[in-house]
Amino acid sequence: MSVTYELDGDLAIITLNRPDSFNAITADLAASLVGSLRRAGSESRAAIITGAGKAFCAGADLGEIAEGYAHGGPNLGAVLDHHFHPAVNALIEASVPTIAAINGVAAGAGLGLALACDLRVISHDAFLVSAFAAIGLAPDSGTTWWLPHHVGISKALEITMTNSKVPAEEAVRLGLAIEAVTAGDLMSTARGRAMALADLVPGSLVATRRLIREASASTFSNALRAERDEQHRLGQTPEHAEGVAAFLQKRKPDYRNPRG
């Protein structure tokens, strides 16, 4: 299977599983990732996305689209529309919070997948790289949106145009990852971070994600209206009632079984 799925209590562990090709993205892998994220949304409270073997994801599987080079060039626009865009959209629209456990290189579209997750933890020996300039392409899979939002325009241009590697410690410094750990500690750290999110209310975290992302490309007044509408909706939920009751009763809230 190009993607494996494991349900571990409240956590979904989704692993890109083409280690011999550094988890390069094929049509099957992209579709399997979409399916796994939908499944995670129905039976988990948080999801971890990682890679099998030595890489997180090396980007597109150029071998799969190589036939197009013999006929005047592949239709990369169609590849993005049909395969890559559904995968990154499934990540940014996931109904549970997502954490990328970056165990090795995240390159090209693999960088886009990592950036589309809500949070990232990274192994000390892993790195991020745009890689597109090395093969005469521009960044895709959302990279041109995510990078400047995370690091600013000048740094985004440096990373993409010079094809420079971003090592783990720099990724943390730039805000591209929240923590760098040893390879042996990567999954336990990701699980700990994911469990902390699972203990909260997935719906409110997903709403927070959407509001922050939309506000970054919106006006202040629009952001206020969006916040108002979301707070009105969340204020009617049993999870909110449970949080308030727990606060007043000086106990830990149980969002899995909200009593209100």
C-alpha positions, 0 to 999 in steps of 0.5 A: 500500500502506498499509504498505511493507516493506523488508529491508535486510540484517538490518533490516526497515524498516516504513513506515506509508504513508498520508502524505496522511492523516498515516498515520492507522490504518485496518483495512487499515493495522493488518492490514498492520502485523501482517503486516509484523511477522510477516514481520520476525520470520522474516527480520530481526534487528531492525525499524524502524517509521516513517511516510511524509511529515510524520507518524509516525501521527496515530491512528485514521482517523476518516473510516473509522468516521464512518458509525457516528456517524450510527447512535448512535455507532460501536462503538469497542470492536469497532474496538479488538478487531479492528484496533488491539489486534492491531497493538499486540500484534504490536509488543509480541510481535514476535520481534525488537527494534523501534525507532520512528523518530518522524519527525513527530506521534505522536498518539492510537493513533499514540502507542500504536504508538510506545510499544509499540516497544522503543525510540524515536528522534525527530526534533527537529520531531516531538512526542507527544500523547495527543489523546483528550481533544480528542474526548471519549475516553479513551486507548487502544491501550495508552497508559494502561499505557505512559505511567504506566510511563514517566513516572509517574501524575502526568505521565501524567495531565497529558499525557492530561488536558490534551492537551499536546504533548510535544516531542522534547527533553522526550520524551527527558528523560522517557524516552519516547525515547532520542535526538532528532536532526535530521530528516535524521539520523533514519533513519540514527540509527535504523538505527545503533541497530537494527544495534547490536541486530541484532549481539546475540541477538534471542532474548535481547533479546526475553526481556529485554523480556518479563521487564522488562515482566512484572516491572513488574506482578509480585512480586519472587519471581515476577520471580526465578522468571521470570528463572531459567526464562529463563536456563535456556532461554537458557543452552542456546542456541548463541548463549550458548555463542558469547558465552562462547567469544568472551569467553574467546578475547578476540574479538568474538562472531558471533551470526549464525553462532555457533560456541560 
